Amino acid sequence: MDLLAIWLGKLTLVALRILGRRGTALPGLVVEKVFPRFLARKLSALAQGVVVITGTNGKTTTTKMVSAILAQQYRVLTNDTGGNFVRGTITAVVQHSDWRGRTAADVAVFELDEAHAVRFCQVYQPERLLLLNVLRDQLDRFGEIDMTAQLLAKVAAKTTQHVVVNRDDPRLTALATDLSAKVDYFGVAPQLREFFPTDEEMYGGTITLSELPAVAELLDLELGVATDLTLRIGAGTEEITLRAEGAHNAQNAAAAAALALTFGLGPAVIAEGLRNVEPAFGRGQSFEIEGRRVVLQLVKNPAGFRQSLRTVDGLRPAATVIAINDDYADGRDMSWLWDVEFTSALGSTINTPGPPRLVNAPAPPAKAGWLVTSGTRAADMAVRLQYDEIAVGLVQPDLAVAVREATFHVKPSDTVVVFSTYTAMWELHRVLERITAV
């Protein structure tokens, strides 16, 4: 029966590729409808069980980090194509299986959307869980932040062996107090807390610093062209340079290290895995266009955008594109853009009110260079920057045109950074893959 399910899923994938689509949900949906017990049977056969990674920010990169670390000793099955719904995990199993129905894996590492993690637990109770953070995100989908915390509490209650929790997030530590699974914590040193504000701190509140012991802790951080960090892992201390840029990825590394310790891996092995991790889709990926470097940064909520903006100082871009779409996968409500503080990263460049520039026009350079807004909400984004007294050089809804304008506006050897919402990122990938190589 599982052989038939895998064939059905693979044939659906083939059909999608013939149509030029990359969908990860449809094959899983088809298999789920015809063979509803397929996923549970396949996951139950894994010797090391299932790891679920969830939270508001950092899921994709942390999943990639955990997978890279574990892959040094185990055969890892993961949904690295970004399908973080239950159907995406089914598709991942299909893709990792051969045409004879065999799945060569010892452990599964799945990134799961907060709401779909609850549904996943109704299909299979994971052995391990990594909880990253709880922040305001897509209020039109998730509702208030406490509702998101309640979803994560349900997932934690279903986890059978080990739960790893961000000790610096009070909502997460609160839900970890009464679990049947063993609980460990990761965190950052007190002197680094300013880089990683909680939801309350982002909106002017304060919290009491946690004194919970962390099995993995970020001790030091230096941001520049690379992300250099000092990480305490268990009883050892490791110096690591990450290929994935930004302070937020340093925190993700601490989370991945804490999870890897539950498998009994040593600090040196964990550190080596982290050093080898390439940036995940749209999270610091680089393209080269005729000598110019184009760096993609996915943004989807205030906290994530603020963290991504910190990379501007290290990258020193000559031009910056902010591409905002409002499709379903992005969240229809774009009011969250008003909770992002742009001035410190981009720098005020105008002092008198006036309309945003709707065509290519001279504009004083911001800290992030020549600024372009794009996507379906290009004009809204330009207005938002206008309120922070940041001049926009071009408002261009067409993503392909915007990226070309920004790229060829700068000199060879210069850097262009693109901050983009989810659906815009997919379109940008298609544009960049047509004109260059990753």
Protein Blocks (a to p, Z undefined) as FASTA:
>chain_A
ZZmmmmmmmmmmmmmmmnopabfklmmmmmmmmmmmlmmmmmmmpmnlpaddedjehklm
mmmmmmmmmmmmpccdddfkopacfklmmmmmmmmpcfkopacdfbdcddddfklmmmmm
mmoccfbdcdfbdcdehkllnopfklmmmmmmmmmmmpmkbccddfklmklmmmmmmcfb
dcddddddfklmmmmccfklmnopacdddfbdcfbdcfbdcddfbccddddehjbccddd
dfbgcjklmmmmmmmmmmmmmnopafklmmmmmmmpccdehihpacdeehiacdddddfb
fklmmmmmmmmmmnopabdcddddfbfknopalklmmmpcfklmnopabfbdcdddfbdc
dddddfklpaddedjklmmmmmmmmmnopacfbdcfblklmmmmmmmmpcehiacddddd
fklmmmmmmmmmmmmcZZ
